[in-house]
Amino acid sequence: QVQLVESGGGLVQAGGSLRLSCAASGSTFSINAMGWFRQAPGKQRELVATITSGLSTNYADSVKGRFIITRDNAKNTVYLQMNSLKPEDTAVYYCKAYQYTRSYWGQGTQVTVSS
C-alpha cells in the first residue's frame, strides 16, 4: 500500500503562485509515474501534469507554461509549482501515484483563486 499526503493548497489572488507537495509513504518501491489531477465543482476530475521516475513530464494544455511538476525520488515527493494562477484553476487538487498495475490517490487539497 502507498499513502499520499498533499499539502500547500490555499486561497490566492489571480496572478499569484502556490506550490503543492505530495509525499508518498508505505510501500514506495517501484513507484513509477506520479501526477496531479484536479476536480472543480460540477466537473470531472482532469489531468494536470504527470512525471515519471525518469523525470519525463506531461502537462494539460490549460496549464502549459504556467505550472511546473518536479519530483524528488529520494524523498518520494512530487511538487506542483503553480504560477500565473487564474480563477478557472480553482479546484481540489489530487496527487496520484502509479505502481505496477495499481494506482493510489491522495485526499486532495483545495486551491481557490480569487479574481
Secondary structure, 3 states (H helix, E strand, C coil): CEEEEEECCEEEECCCCEEEEEEEEECCCCEEEEEEEEECCCCCCEEEEEECCCCCEEECCCCCCCEEEEEECCCCEEEEEECCCCHHHCEEEEEEEEECCEEEECCCEEEEEEC
